[in-house]
């Protein structure tokens, strides 16, 4: 049976790569500057195993951020942002963002990766937000006098600021989550609960 071990080796490699990504995601959430040896220890594998999957720390960082971004986009799709009142959908979108806040810390650390790549990753999320803001304006739920693109830019900036406040320890996550929701709803001219 020539080659019968190949599918098993591939499955093992897939599991090993996933274990490294899971470990890096957990570790980078609390230690964003952690090195490959620390990731290997967290994953319960050797450094050689980590390097077999990721040629450099930058490659690993990018893989963590790419996977987290994919998961966030899937969660946005599952949040069904195209149904119901735009205000409710916007709050659902913000809630999804907070779910990923603790597992995507690298997206906001200066120097973690090139800014252009960060912007490329954010495009699908920004596009969803733009569609949502435009829908809210057409329905009369949001201020129609302000450019929808400006509102998206402002929402993203305020979202980053809320995350920065939590990371700096000036606000708890629940405080920042409430402040962000209320601020974003004021920005778009929606009603604040």
Beta strands, then each sheet from edge to edge (+ up, - down):
end
